Amino acid sequence: MSLPRDIRAFLSHYHGQTDDSQASDNLLFYQNRLRCQPDDLLISEIHQSWRKDYNQLEYNHGYIQWL
């Protein structure tokens, strides 16, 4: 199966790159041990404070980089 052109172009910019096995920020965030930036919130705080608050979710989308 061939990949679409846009996906091939995206992946070609990472030729020869490898994952950093020491990088764990996303894991720590999901474990509720690291606050996201720039909002400085734990995932549990996002769930509690912003649940169903679609205006807040739309306005403060820095958290989406962590999800």
KETI-770644 format. One record per residue (C-alpha): x, y, z. Coordinates in steps of 0.25 Angstrom, whole numbers, plus 5000, padded with zeros to 4 digits. Layout:
<atoms>
X,Y,Z
...
</atoms>
This chain:
<atoms>
5000,5000,5000
5005,5014,4996
5005,5025,5005
4998,5038,5001
5007,5049,4995
5005,5058,5007
5009,5048,5017
5021,5044,5009
5026,5058,5009
5024,5060,5024
5031,5047,5027
5043,5051,5018
5047,5062,5027
5050,5052,5038
5059,5043,5030
5069,5037,5039
5063,5042,5052
5060,5033,5063
5051,5034,5075
5057,5039,5088
5055,5027,5098
5058,5037,5109
5047,5046,5105
5035,5044,5115
5028,5058,5116
5015,5052,5110
5015,5040,5119
5017,5049,5131
5006,5058,5127
4997,5046,5125
5001,5041,5139
4997,5054,5145
5011,5057,5149
5015,5069,5139
5007,5081,5136
5005,5085,5122
5010,5098,5116
5006,5109,5115
4994,5107,5123
5001,5101,5135
4990,5090,5138
4991,5076,5141
4982,5067,5132
4972,5064,5144
4971,5080,5145
4967,5081,5131
4957,5070,5132
4951,5076,5144
4951,5091,5140
4949,5090,5125
4939,5079,5124
4928,5083,5114
4933,5097,5114
4935,5098,5099
4939,5113,5099
4950,5110,5109
4955,5098,5101
4955,5106,5088
4962,5118,5094
4972,5111,5101
4977,5101,5092
4992,5100,5097
4987,5087,5104
4985,5080,5091
4999,5079,5088
5000,5070,5100
4988,5061,5096
</atoms>
